[in-house]
Amino acid sequence: MRIPKNAKGLKIVNGYAKSKYTYQINNRVKNVYMAFFHEKRNDPPYCKDWLKYELAYHTVRPRVELLDTSKPQEILFNSWEYYDSQDFTTKSKYIYVAIGIGDVYPGEKYDDTCISEISVIK
């Protein structure tokens, strides 16, 4: 996901939040880890797309915990000391974030895991 370098965080609506019923019968995300990438400074023009980015910061431990609720939740980046110290020096106005699921709250009926929405807090 591409986000502005100066983003304050992400807002996440956990689970399949169409209704209370669909929320409960599907898995919901319990915790995630996140990785932030920025464009390399001196890319050769022939670089493949996936080679253009380098890891700038990642959360390994602790993972980011999400509550078991369908109400929007905020993940604020300035709560991470190391992330806050990064300047993400790059020619681009954007950085890229990857979100991985660490654990889930089990659904009552289905074993699929849902996130209804992810948006940027500017």
Secondary structure, 3 states (H helix, E strand, C coil): CEEECCCCEEEEEEECCCCHHHHHHCEEEEEEEEEEEEECCCCCCCCCHHHCEEEEEECCCCCEECCCCCCCEEEEHHHCHHHHHCCCCCCCCEEEEEEEEEEEECCCCCCCEEEEEEEEEC
